[in-house]
Amino acid sequence: MTDKTTLLIVDDDEDVLTAARLLLRRHFGRVITQTDPGKIPELMAAEAIDVFLLDMNFAIGRNSGKEGLHWLGDIRQRDPNAVVVLMTAFGDLNTAVAAMREGATDFVLKPWQNDRLIATLRVAADLRHTRAQLSALTAPPPEETMIAGSASMQRVMKMVERVAGTDATVLIRGENGTGKELIAQELHRLSARSDAPMVSVDLGALAESLFESELFGHRRGAFTGADSDRAGRFQAASGGTLFLDEIGNLPLALQTKLLRALENREVTPLGADQEIDVDIRLIAATNQPLEDMVARGEFREDLLYRINTISIELPPLRERLEDLPELARFFAAQAARRYRLPAKEVPAKVLQRLAQWSWPGNIRELSHTMERAVIMGERDALAIEDFDLKSRQVDAAAETLNLEENERRLVQTALQRYEGNVSRAADALGITRAALYRRMEKFDL
Ligand SMILES: Nc1ncnc2c1ncn2[C@@H]1O[C@H](COP(=O)(O)OP(=O)(O)OP(=O)(O)O)[C@@H](O)[C@H]1O
């Protein structure tokens, strides 16, 4: 079966679902069945559904068709291109007509005739594919958008523009998810090498045993499993840019080889006896303090000097909250497009709350947070309840200016640090023992 259509059948009668599933799975790529129409939004968020086959009457004893019409409207609102076929057991032409007016593609009567049902759904699936092709043709081309309105990001972008055109090695520093790879792409895009590829290697995601062959390539038979020659990423990036993410993860022996490759502009694949010339511009990224690693003997000092000719520091999101509103709205719109959901507004109240969170995962975390909220949100505008922010921590961050809360926290920290020794804790806090006892009582510590 090569058909790629995904059908979702929703009917509260298990027997109807079983019969439909048995029949239709022989004709369509994937058949999902569901008794509860309330699950439709969740399913639409999780799966790319091509055709909906939807019952008109859900609650037992009701036959007005209103439930079917309600869900039809809901589906069409979430995905204006959705193709929905309605089923009704009552042959109620009025409801069927109303459904067609509301945007249903077709309707079938229960009990259905197998051939008719298959033919109807086949036409519906074709319609879906045509609509998808049309919207792909009219959709704007995907582009990497960089939001960088804050003063600190403006400084970063100036630096990027200044160094992109040179062949200088650049080290991008910043916490996880601050956009290091996006900056590397921008450096490459603005460089004279932009017609050649930028090849990325994430040294944080790769098994250490694979580093060498991944970077420098190998010859057939160089190790068990090397059953053919393989070019390394250095070679693949030749003429272009090599982006080494998480460079702090490179073991010392390979740091030596990397340094040699950069200095001599040549690499030796594993198992080869001859070097290969490579012409790359290196961009490296790290979230580790490489200077400290040098001090501990974990990172070669000469390699650090070699790679940080230019060093670009990306500030964490919590230090550029001016960018948060635009980023949040951008990711909300992106998620709505991706999941074919209606666009959702991000009210100021929500933005204020988001600004209180510390965003340890930075922009990547914000993007996932917005995506989830857009999927979960049931209204036109996002609400605070749509977010799964670990609320305890948000509250702590929100209340850091609360004097009493801070006093309590300090008293607690002092007592913990001095393992309950009241004299020493009082000393550290700069108050008398009696004053500390009073506070311990007040805060019930
Ligand atoms: N300024 C920005 N504007 C818009 N999107 C951004 C921005 N910065 C980062 N992103 C997006 O956030 C996500 C994380 O960015 P990226 O992968 O570049 O971060 P990173 O610092 O390289 O992460 P890691 O340290 O985990 O490798 C990506 O989806 C990226 O497109």
The ligand as an ORCA input file, in Angstrom:
! r2SCAN-3c Opt
* xyz 0 1
  N      17.476     35.755     17.499
  C      16.696     34.761     17.113
  N      15.573     34.975     16.406
  C      14.776     33.971     16.029
  N      15.003     32.678     16.320
  C      16.097     32.386     17.011
  C      17.000     33.398     17.445
  N      18.018     32.803     18.114
  C      17.759     31.501     18.117
  N      16.614     31.216     17.451
  C      16.014     29.883     17.277
  O      16.161     29.197     18.515
  C      16.558     27.844     18.318
  C      17.888     27.572     18.996
  O      18.915     28.279     18.319
  P      20.341     27.625     17.989
  O      20.211     26.185     17.652
  O      21.005     28.519     17.019
  O      20.994     27.767     19.429
  P      22.408     27.231     19.934
  O      22.947     28.283     20.837
  O      23.251     26.826     18.769
  O      21.979     25.988     20.780
  P      22.940     24.836     21.405
  O      23.835     25.506     22.385
  O      21.952     23.944     22.095
  O      23.654     24.222     20.255
  C      16.599     27.645     16.814
  O      15.364     27.115     16.412
  C      16.784     29.033     16.268
  O      16.249     29.154     14.972
*
